[in-house]
Amino acid sequence: MSLPPGPTAPTPWILMRWMRDPVRLLDECRARYGETFTIRLGAMPPLVILSNPEHVREVFASAGDDMHGGKIAEALRPFLGERSVIVLDGAEHKTMRRLVMPPFHGERMHAYGREMVELTHASIDQWPVGREFPIHEPLQGITLDVILRTVFGMDDAGERAVLGTRLTRLTHLASWPPLLLPQMQRDLGPWSPWGRFVRESGTADANLLGAIARRRREGGDGRTDILSMLLGVRDEEGRGLDDRDLRDQLVTLLVAGHETTATALAWTLRWVLALPDVRDRLLAELHAAQRSEALTPERIAKLEYLDGTVREALRLQPVIPLVGRVLQQPMRFAGYDLPAGVALAPSVHLVHQNTAVYSHPARFDPTRFIGRQYKAHEWIPFGGGIRKCIGMAFAIYEMKMVLATVLSRAWLRSAPGYTPRAVRRSITLTPSRGMPVIVDAVLPRGAIVPAAA
């Protein structure tokens, strides 16, 4: 048995570099060791990093019996719950994924789109004009409100505000990267980092379980929210999801659809604001779409350049740097005889920088996605195979709704002197300082900023 080569520095040093700047570490290892290399990160299994799309295709083609994805996400179990689809493997994972896979299409999505646009308008109305502020924060507010409305089905603004405040505190506590380390997950009292998280989590759980109980009493007939849909799902033996199942899936959808989407939107704006030609083409597309009728979610969803902009941002600035599967038996892979217990880890960042797939990969170019659909192992911001993120369609749709609404109403610019860099926020990579911007003007609803403003 042998592993691909990799850095030989002490594990604590490699772990520190991984926590602080994983993209730079991946780039350096790719340059020194080639397209396949090994890094060791303490308690995690050895990670065999993959950057060749064909190797990624082999991993994604697995049915999950010989490669377990839940085990690579073990550090997330205390945050998401024991029954989260992300941490399950084997038959349990297949059953839960089939039950919770939401039907994100048709009129349901358009109903969600109207909510997304309205919540974005409401946020823009509160943005300060002429003063620098970090836009990542209001984007988080928008995506959290979207989750509470469309997934949790909370129509009451007061109820959303209470739970939203608690969930915001909880996600802020959970975002501290060291909490991902098992040795930090110890409750040493209410003032310790993990102790604060445990107590805040308990309060939020009480609210979530209360919301689930109310929905069970009220029923979900005629409702379009995901919680109502989950209350009605049944497995082959007619069993539904119990309250803990529901709690864990709702928290998973919250984490997957709130923090990550807000961060992806911030990175998208980073490129749009830096590239006037991209911004002008987006605004021209929005103007053309509104020329004959109102700019509805249905019309926004069909805009080609907007779609390409979102996909290109997800390619060039992936929110999560890699995905992984833990081998359950020895396997020959990529020319190496690998032992069981090793993780195959496709690097999202390195695959997206592959020059055989993407010409000039460091360039932000939305047109590369117009008229071309990349293969499932070439564009992988949501992972792939049987473990592809179940909220992928929802996230892309939401990004288009929010981005179109923000660009149509607010004339934004990056704060003077700001140079963005990626900083770790739990498992995600976010723009430094929350990406500060300045709003020079806000137009009334229904108007669109001129392309050459």
C-alpha positions in Angstrom: 0.0 0.0 0.0 1.2 3.5 -0.8 -0.1 7.0 -0.8 0.7 9.8 -3.3 3.5 12.2 -2.2 2.6 15.3 -0.2 4.0 17.8 2.2 6.2 16.3 4.9 6.1 19.3 7.4 4.7 18.5 10.9 1.0 17.8 10.8 0.1 20.8 13.2 1.9 23.2 10.7 -0.1 21.7 7.7 -3.3 21.9 9.7 -2.7 25.5 10.6 -2.0 26.4 7.0 -5.2 24.5 6.0 -7.3 26.4 8.5 -5.8 29.8 7.5 -5.4 29.6 3.7 -6.4 26.2 2.1 -6.4 27.6 -1.4 -2.8 28.6 -1.3 -1.8 25.3 0.3 -3.6 23.4 -2.5 -2.0 25.5 -5.2 1.5 25.0 -3.8 1.0 21.2 -3.4 -0.4 21.0 -7.0 2.7 22.8 -8.3 5.1 20.7 -6.3 3.6 17.2 -6.3 1.4 17.1 -9.4 -2.3 16.5 -9.9 -2.7 13.9 -7.1 -1.1 14.4 -3.7 -1.7 13.6 0.0 -2.2 16.0 2.9 -2.7 15.0 6.6 -4.8 17.1 8.9 -4.6 15.6 12.3 -7.7 13.6 13.3 -9.0 13.4 9.8 -8.2 10.5 7.5 -5.2 11.1 5.1 -6.7 13.2 2.2 -5.7 12.1 -1.3 -6.4 15.3 -3.2 -7.7 14.9 -6.7 -7.5 17.6 -9.4 -7.9 15.5 -12.6 -11.6 15.6 -13.6 -11.5 12.0 -14.8 -10.4 10.9 -11.4 -13.2 13.0 -10.0 -15.6 11.3 -12.3 -14.7 7.9 -10.9 -15.3 9.1 -7.4 -18.7 10.6 -8.3 -19.7 7.4 -10.1 -19.5 5.4 -6.9 -22.8 4.1 -5.5 -21.5 4.8 -2.0 -20.9 1.2 -0.8 -17.1 1.4 -1.2 -16.7 5.1 -0.5 -18.5 6.9 2.4 -19.1 10.6 2.2 -20.7 10.9 5.7 -17.4 9.9 7.4 -15.6 12.8 5.8 -18.2 15.2 7.3 -17.9 13.7 10.8 -16.8 17.1 12.3 -20.1 18.5 11.2 -22.2 16.0 13.1 -22.4 18.1 16.3 -23.6 21.0 14.3 -26.1 19.4 11.9 -27.3 16.4 14.0 -27.0 12.7 14.0 -29.7 12.2 11.3 -28.5 14.9 8.8 -28.3 13.6 5.3 -24.8 15.0 5.1 -23.4 12.7 7.8 -25.3 9.5 7.0 -23.9 6.7 4.8 -25.0 3.6 3.0 -28.7 2.6 3.0 -29.6 5.2 5.6 -28.2 7.9 3.4 -30.0 6.7 0.3 -33.3 6.5 2.1 -33.0 9.9 3.8 -31.8 11.6 0.6 -34.8 10.2 -1.3 -37.2 11.4 1.4 -35.8 14.9 1.7 -34.9 15.6 -1.9 -37.2 18.6 -2.5 -39.0 19.1 -5.9 -37.3 22.4 -6.8 -39.1 23.1 -10.1 -42.1 24.7 -11.8 -44.6 26.8 -9.9 -43.1 26.0 -6.5 -39.8 27.6 -7.6 -41.6 30.6 -9.0 -43.4 31.1 -5.7 -40.1 30.9 -3.9 -38.7 33.4 -6.5 -41.3 36.0 -5.6 -40.4 35.6 -1.9 -36.7 35.9 -2.7 -37.2 39.1 -4.8 -39.5 40.7 -2.2 -37.1 39.9 0.7 -34.2 41.4 -1.3 -36.2 44.6 -1.9 -37.0 44.9 1.8 -33.3 44.5 2.7 -32.2 47.1 0.0 -34.6 49.6 1.5 -32.6 49.5 4.7 -29.1 49.8 3.2 -27.2 53.0 4.1 -26.5 55.4 1.2 -23.1 57.0 0.9 -21.6 55.1 3.8 -19.3 52.0 3.8 -20.8 48.8 5.1 -20.0 45.0 4.8 -22.5 43.6 2.3 -22.0 40.0 3.4 -24.1 40.8 6.5 -27.3 41.9 4.8 -26.9 39.1 2.2 -26.9 36.7 5.1 -30.0 38.4 6.4 -31.7 37.9 3.0 -30.8 34.2 2.7 -31.8 33.5 6.3 -35.2 35.1 5.7 -35.6 33.1 2.5 -34.9 29.9 4.4 -37.3 30.8 7.2 -40.1 31.6 4.7 -39.6 28.9 2.0 -38.2 26.1 4.0 -39.6 26.6 7.5 -42.8 28.2 6.2 -42.7 31.0 8.7 -45.1 33.7 7.5 -45.3 35.7 10.7 -42.6 38.5 10.7 -42.3 38.5 14.5 -41.8 34.7 14.6 -39.1 35.0 11.9 -37.4 37.8 13.8 -37.2 35.8 17.0 -35.9 32.6 15.4 -33.7 34.5 13.0 -31.9 36.3 15.8 -31.3 33.0 17.6 -30.1 31.2 14.5 -27.8 34.2 13.6 -26.2 34.0 17.0 -25.8 30.2 16.7 -24.2 30.4 13.2 -21.9 33.1 14.4 -20.7 31.0 17.2 -20.4 27.9 14.9 -18.4 29.9 12.3 -15.2 30.0 14.5 -12.9 27.5 12.6 -11.3 25.9 15.6 -14.7 24.5 16.7 -14.3 22.0 13.8 -11.5 20.3 15.7 -12.7 17.5 18.0 -10.5 18.6 20.9 -12.3 22.0 20.9 -15.7 20.4 21.1 -15.7 20.2 25.0 -18.3 21.9 27.2 -16.2 23.7 29.9 -19.0 25.9 31.0 -21.2 28.7 29.6 -18.3 31.0 28.8 -16.2 28.4 26.9 -16.7 28.5 23.1 -18.2 25.0 22.8 -20.3 25.6 26.0 -21.8 28.8 24.5 -22.6 26.9 21.3 -24.2 24.0 23.1 -26.5 26.3 25.1 -27.4 28.5 22.1 -28.1 25.4 20.1 -30.4 24.1 22.8 -32.4 27.3 22.7 -32.7 27.3 18.9 -33.6 23.6 19.0 -36.5 24.3 21.3 -37.8 26.9 18.8 -37.4 24.5 15.9 -39.1 21.7 17.6 -41.9 24.0 18.6 -42.4 25.1 15.0 -42.4 21.5 13.9 -45.1 20.6 16.5 -47.3 23.6 15.4 -47.0 22.6 11.8 -48.0 19.0 12.6 -51.1 20.3 14.4 -52.0 22.7 11.6 -51.2 20.4 8.7 -49.5 21.3 5.5 -52.3 21.2 3.0 -52.0 23.9 0.4 -48.7 25.1 1.6 -45.5 25.2 -0.5 -42.8 25.3 2.2 -40.3 22.5 2.5 -41.3 21.7 6.1 -44.9 21.0 5.0 -43.6 18.7 2.2 -41.3 16.8 4.6 -44.2 16.2 7.0 -45.9 14.2 4.2 -43.0 12.0 3.0 -43.0 8.3 3.6 -40.5 5.5 3.1 -41.3 2.1 1.5 -42.8 0.9 4.7 -45.0 3.9 5.2 -42.9 5.6 7.9 -42.5 9.3 8.0 -39.8 11.5 9.6 -39.9 11.9 13.3 -39.2 15.3 15.0 -35.4 14.7 15.3 -35.2 13.7 11.7 -37.1 16.8 10.7 -34.9 19.0 13.0 -31.7 17.7 11.6 -32.8 18.1 7.9 -34.1 21.6 8.6 -30.8 22.6 10.2 -28.9 21.0 7.3 -31.0 23.0 4.8 -30.4 26.1 6.9 -26.6 25.7 6.9 -26.4 24.6 3.3 -28.8 27.2 2.0 -28.0 30.2 4.2 -24.3 30.8 4.9 -23.0 29.3 1.7 -25.5 31.1 -0.6 -24.8 34.5 1.1 -21.1 33.9 0.7 -21.4 32.9 -2.9 -23.4 36.1 -3.5 -20.7 38.2 -1.9 -18.0 36.6 -4.1 -20.2 37.2 -7.2 -20.6 40.9 -6.4 -16.8 41.0 -5.8 -16.2 40.2 -9.4 -19.2 42.2 -10.8 -18.1 45.4 -9.0 -14.5 44.9 -10.1 -15.3 44.4 -13.8 -17.4 47.2 -15.4 -17.9 45.3 -18.7 -19.5 42.4 -16.8 -21.7 44.8 -14.8 -22.8 46.7 -17.9 -23.7 43.5 -19.8 -25.7 42.3 -16.8 -27.6 45.6 -16.6 -28.2 45.6 -20.4 -29.7 42.1 -20.1 -31.9 43.2 -17.3 -33.1 46.3 -19.3 -33.8 44.1 -22.4 -35.8 41.6 -20.3 -37.9 44.4 -18.8 -38.5 46.2 -22.1 -41.7 44.2 -22.9 -43.1 43.3 -19.5 -42.4 43.2 -15.8 -39.1 41.6 -14.6 -40.7 38.6 -13.0 -38.8 35.7 -11.4 -39.7 33.5 -14.4 -38.0 36.0 -16.7 -35.0 36.5 -14.4 -34.4 32.7 -14.2 -34.0 32.6 -18.0 -31.4 35.3 -18.4 -28.3 33.7 -19.9 -25.6 36.1 -18.9 -26.9 36.3 -15.4 -26.9 32.5 -15.2 -23.3 32.5 -16.6 -22.2 35.1 -14.0 -23.5 33.0 -11.1 -21.9 29.8 -12.4 -18.6 31.5 -13.2 -18.4 33.0 -9.7 -19.1 29.5 -8.2 -16.3 28.2 -10.4 -13.7 30.8 -9.8 -14.4 31.4 -6.1 -15.8 28.1 -4.7 -17.2 28.5 -1.2 -15.9 25.1 -0.1 -12.5 24.0 -1.3 -13.0 20.2 -1.5 -15.4 17.3 -1.0 -14.4 13.8 0.0 -15.2 10.1 0.3 -13.6 7.6 2.8 -12.5 4.3 1.3 -14.2 1.3 3.0 -11.8 -1.2 1.4 -8.4 -1.2 -0.2 -8.5 0.2 -3.8 -6.2 0.9 -6.7 -6.9 4.4 -7.7 -5.0 6.9 -9.9 -2.0 4.5 -10.1 -1.8 4.0 -6.3 -2.7 1.1 -4.1 -4.7 2.9 -1.4 -5.6 1.3 2.0 -9.1 1.4 3.5 -9.6 4.5 5.7 -8.0 6.9 3.3 -10.2 9.7 1.9 -10.4 10.5 -1.8 -10.9 14.3 -1.9 -11.7 16.0 -5.2 -10.5 19.6 -4.9 -13.2 22.0 -6.1 -10.7 24.8 -6.5 -8.1 22.7 -8.4 -10.6 21.1 -10.8 -12.0 24.6 -11.6 -8.4 25.8 -12.4 -7.7 22.9 -14.8 -6.5 24.4 -18.1 -7.6 21.3 -20.0 -11.2 22.2 -19.2 -11.2 26.0 -18.7 -9.1 28.3 -20.9 -7.5 31.1 -19.0 -9.0 29.7 -15.7 -8.0 32.7 -13.6 -10.1 35.0 -15.7 -13.7 35.8 -14.7 -15.6 35.1 -17.9 -19.4 34.4 -17.7 -19.6 33.7 -21.4 -17.8 30.3 -21.0 -21.2 29.0 -19.6 -23.3 30.4 -22.4 -24.1 27.7 -25.0 -22.0 25.1 -23.1 -22.8 22.8 -20.3 -19.8 21.4 -18.4 -19.8 17.8 -17.3 -20.8 16.8 -13.8 -17.1 16.2 -12.9 -15.8 19.4 -14.4 -17.9 22.0 -12.6 -18.3 20.8 -9.0 -19.2 23.6 -6.6 -22.0 21.5 -5.2 -20.0 18.2 -5.1 -21.4 15.3 -7.3 -22.7 11.8 -7.6 -25.1 10.5 -5.0 -23.9 13.2 -2.5 -24.4 16.3 -4.7 -25.9 19.1 -2.6 -29.7 18.6 -2.6 -30.2 22.4 -2.6 -28.1 23.1 -5.8 -31.1 24.2 -8.0 -32.5 26.3 -5.1 -29.2 28.0 -4.5 -28.5 28.9 -8.1 -32.1 30.2 -8.5 -31.8 32.3 -5.3 -28.5 33.8 -6.4 -30.1 34.9 -9.7 -33.1 36.4 -7.9 -31.0 38.3 -5.4 -28.3 39.4 -7.8 -30.8 40.7 -10.4 -32.7 42.6 -7.7 -29.6 44.2 -6.1 -28.0 45.2 -9.4 -31.3 46.7 -10.8 -31.9 49.0 -7.8 -28.6 49.8 -6.1 -25.6 51.4 -7.6 -22.7 49.8 -5.7 -19.0 50.1 -5.6 -16.3 48.5 -3.6 -14.9 50.4 -0.7 -11.9 52.5 -1.6 -8.6 50.6 -1.1 -10.3 47.3 -0.4 -8.6 44.2 -1.7 -10.6 41.0 -1.0 -9.0 37.9 0.3 -10.5 34.6 1.3 -10.9 34.0 5.0 -12.2 30.9 6.7 -15.7 30.9 8.3 -16.2 27.3 9.6 -16.0 25.2 6.4 -16.6 28.1 4.0 -14.2 30.7 2.5 -15.7 34.2 2.7 -14.5 37.6 1.5 -12.4 39.4 4.2 -14.0 42.1 6.2 -17.5 41.1 5.0 -16.7 42.7 1.6 -17.2 46.4 2.4 -19.1 48.4 -0.3 -20.7 51.8 -0.7 -24.2 52.4 -2.1 -24.2 55.7 -4.1 -27.9 55.5 -5.0 -31.0 53.4 -4.6 -33.7 53.5 -7.2 -37.4 52.9 -6.6 -38.7 49.4 -7.1 -39.3 48.6 -10.7 -36.5 50.8 -12.0 -33.2 49.6 -13.3 -29.8 51.3 -12.9 -28.5 52.6 -16.3 -25.8 50.4 -17.7 -23.3 53.3 -18.0 -24.2 54.9 -14.7 
